[in-house]
Amino acid sequence: MSGEGMEMKHRMSGEQNGSIAAKEPPGVETMQLKKRVGLFSGVALIVGTMIGSGIFVSPKGVLREVGGVGPSLLVWTGCGVISMMGALTYAELGTMITESGGEYAYLFKAFGPIPAFLFQWTNVILLKPSSLSAIALSFAIYVGQPFYPACVVPDAVVKFLAAVCIVLVTALNCISVKVAARIQVFFTAIKVLALGVIIGVGIYSLAIGNTTWLSPDKAFQTGHTITISDIGLAFYQGLWAYDGWNNLNFVTEEIENPVRNLPLAIMISIPLVTLLYVLANVAYFSVMTPSELLASGAVAVTLGNRFLGVMSWVVPFAVVCSTFGACNGSCFAASRLCYTAARKGHMVEILSMIHVKLLTPSPALIFNSFIALIMIIPNDFDAIINYFSFAAWMFYGGTCLSHIVMRFTQPDNERPIRTPMIFPALVVLASLYLIVAPIISEPDLWYLYAAIFILAGLLFYFPFVHFDYHPPFMKYITIFLQLLMNVSPPTEAPKDV
């Protein structure tokens, strides 16, 4: 069944189940999410979600694997190139399929509802909320640290501050898309400025002669022979620092002039982040030795303490701003995946609704944040997240494969931009390696559990989506939540909205 057919079937099912369709408020032509994400907002969404706390706190995973400064910088640059190829592939898909939801929409179009459902099941229930909770916990640690200078911030305080962060960004996103976009621009500007300060320190350090570990004779001293496995694991570490390059595709329907602004935002953002990451690493290596960097708990803080003096507080402040901005961007993008999936009947109907006055997908926002709040409670959720991480690359590879497949199965589709086929092909190969490498290098039953969890989505797909079964009590819950949250199903939007 086509996407349009699934959506029509879901709307008819909603009418039969008693959901209330509201009339548009005065002055509002359609009950739809509006196009309020411009070029600057798009760049801020990509850059702001790619740059989290990692580049400030612990950019040492790559160095640990390859053992040398020169190979480390080459891997950071290579990761930027792979991210750019993936993002340009998504740019073609996003301008051909102008529907929000990112990978969900593309997998649906190329392979049908089952792969798309498994993608949204894994991301909506686990990956997106866990990412939001992890970023919020990083935010909480740096906010709480000034109040506990002589000890570790208590676990209860960290969890409370993380919950406050999640609730705050959710409230801001529920109130206004425009407000959320402006917040994203503001905090992205701060984190880019902070990286600019770090890079400036690096330039000064190089100018006064601290070039030992960047000279050719030292830079490529690794202490061990670098194997193919080492290179692959280094790329695995680096590419996670670039994660977020696909977030603008989750909000395609809200981008002003997406044919222009989607690819342009990508072509600005990915090279910018790559340049910032590489230059920040150069700055770190100009200030400390590789062994000092590996031993440091927060490399940017170490750099600040050595060179910024009384202004060393700038680095922790930058981490707070960086993580808050990343939380805002993550919340914004994740809710659109949930909203789009629900609109096609792949989630409960209430999640496909928008606020009748504010025109924001508040039920989807609240649902994503509710799961993230639950994920704050466990003491160690990081291990589970790590074992599920290979799933993200499975879907990245599947989406780039969908680009190749649709070039042959749907050759007549309008493609405002065309990406060279070598780009998605290389990303598919990289994805295959990144799926297999961690399982071979460190086999663990958790990978099996992760695969079982993904496939467990079929237990929900067949009764509730394929056979369209709706428990009788759901209509009462839907109506109650509609009235409580003042939301309504979206109406059909005109082509130019």
Disulfide bonds with the S-S distance in Angstrom:
none
